[in-house]
Amino acid sequence: MPGMSGAELHRQLLSNGHEVPVIFMTAYAADEEARTQALANGALAYLIKPFDEGELLCAIQRALKSESRQGD
């Protein structure tokens, strides 16, 4: 994304009170610190490309469940 990383966007959303389900997808497998930080900040998943479609589907299911719980 030009001008802002996914992690920066996630932090911006959180700081503005927008707690939306977030799934990170990246090609940077070696960045364990970014993964740890994203998950600590509430990301539901941190997928490293190439990832299995089953992993993505599970992450999407968790996101949908998370959204339905927030609506209660």
C-alpha positions, 0 to 999 in steps of 0.5 A: 500500500502506498504511504502506509503499511498494513501494520500502520493502518491496523494501528490507525484503525485501533487508535480511532476506535475501529475494532474490525477483524483483521487478517494480515497476508504477507510475503515476508516470512522472516519478519517474526516481530511484525507477526508477533506485534500484529497478533498482539494488537488483535489481528485474527491471523497472520498468513504468509504467502503462499498459504493454503486456502484452508488457512484463509478460510479458517481465518475468514470464519474466525473474522465472521464469528468475531463480527457476529459477537461484536454485534450482540 
